[in-house]
């Protein structure tokens, strides 16, 4: 049980560190006068990659909850977390599809 908690904490810490590095990079560019706000537009492919990651992670958690040697309390937690990550992945995939439609020239 503690292995999962440690993995989740490590993943959150890695994400926070990457976000901090991006923030520092942006601040350095602003200090030097090189940052242009119009250059920083989020590409829809980023939502696609993130959505697929969440979707596949949710599927893995959901499939892992059906292994026979897992204790019953952990199974319900894995099912709930699997469903939540699948929902997050599907939301990001839908956002990608909507964003992709808006970017097509008329």
C-alpha positions as CSV (number, residue, x, y, z in Angstrom):
1,X,0.0,0.0,0.0
2,X,2.8,2.4,0.8
3,X,4.4,1.8,-2.5
4,X,1.5,3.4,-4.3
5,X,1.5,6.4,-2.0
6,X,5.2,6.9,-2.6
7,X,4.8,6.6,-6.4
8,X,2.0,9.2,-6.3
9,X,4.0,11.6,-4.2
10,X,7.1,11.1,-6.5
11,X,4.9,11.9,-9.5
12,X,3.5,15.0,-8.0
13,X,7.0,16.1,-6.9
14,X,8.3,15.6,-10.5
15,X,5.4,17.6,-12.0
16,X,5.9,20.4,-9.5
17,X,9.6,20.5,-10.3
18,X,9.0,20.7,-14.0
19,X,6.4,23.5,-13.5
20,X,8.8,25.4,-11.3
21,X,11.6,25.1,-14.0
22,X,9.2,26.4,-16.7
23,X,8.2,29.3,-14.4
24,X,11.9,30.2,-13.8
25,X,12.5,30.1,-17.5
26,X,9.7,32.4,-18.2
27,X,10.9,34.8,-15.5
28,X,14.4,34.8,-16.9
29,X,13.1,35.6,-20.4
30,X,11.0,38.5,-18.9
31,X,14.0,39.9,-17.1
32,X,16.1,39.8,-20.3
33,X,13.3,41.4,-22.3
34,X,13.1,38.4,-24.7
35,X,9.7,37.0,-23.8
36,X,6.9,37.6,-26.2
37,X,3.4,36.6,-24.9
38,X,2.0,35.9,-28.4
39,X,4.7,33.1,-28.9
40,X,3.4,31.1,-26.0
41,X,0.2,29.6,-27.3
42,X,-0.8,26.1,-26.1
43,X,-0.8,23.6,-28.9
44,X,-3.7,21.1,-29.0
45,X,-1.2,18.2,-29.3
46,X,-0.2,18.8,-25.7
47,X,-3.8,18.1,-24.6
48,X,-3.8,15.0,-26.8
49,X,-0.7,13.6,-25.2
50,X,-1.8,14.4,-21.7
51,X,-5.3,13.0,-22.4
52,X,-3.8,9.7,-23.7
53,X,-1.5,9.5,-20.7
54,X,-4.4,9.9,-18.2
55,X,-6.6,7.6,-20.2
56,X,-4.0,4.8,-20.3
57,X,-3.1,5.3,-16.7
58,X,-6.7,5.0,-15.7
59,X,-7.1,1.8,-17.7
60,X,-4.0,0.4,-16.1
61,X,-5.3,1.2,-12.6
62,X,-8.7,-0.3,-13.5
63,X,-7.2,-3.4,-14.9
64,X,-4.9,-3.7,-11.9
65,X,-7.9,-3.7,-9.5
66,X,-9.0,-7.0,-11.0
67,X,-5.8,-8.9,-10.0
68,X,-6.7,-11.7,-7.7
69,X,-4.1,-11.1,-5.0
70,X,-5.1,-7.5,-4.0
71,X,-6.8,-6.9,-0.7
72,X,-10.4,-5.8,-0.9
73,X,-9.9,-2.3,0.6
74,X,-7.3,-1.5,-2.1
75,X,-9.5,-2.8,-4.9
76,X,-12.2,-0.2,-4.4
77,X,-9.6,2.6,-4.2
78,X,-8.0,1.4,-7.4
79,X,-11.3,1.2,-9.2
80,X,-12.3,4.8,-8.1
81,X,-8.9,6.2,-9.0
82,X,-8.9,4.3,-12.3
83,X,-12.3,5.7,-13.2
84,X,-11.3,9.3,-12.2
85,X,-8.1,9.2,-14.4
86,X,-10.1,7.8,-17.3
87,X,-12.6,10.6,-16.9
88,X,-9.7,13.2,-16.9
89,X,-8.2,11.6,-20.0
90,X,-11.5,11.6,-21.8
91,X,-12.0,15.2,-20.9
92,X,-8.6,16.2,-22.3
93,X,-9.2,14.2,-25.5
94,X,-12.5,16.0,-26.0
95,X,-10.8,19.3,-25.4
96,X,-8.2,18.3,-28.0
97,X,-11.0,17.5,-30.5
98,X,-12.8,20.8,-29.9
99,X,-9.5,22.8,-30.0
100,X,-8.5,21.1,-33.2
101,X,-11.8,22.1,-34.8
102,X,-11.3,25.7,-33.8
103,X,-7.8,25.9,-35.3
104,X,-8.8,24.8,-38.8
105,X,-8.9,27.7,-41.3
106,X,-12.3,28.7,-42.6
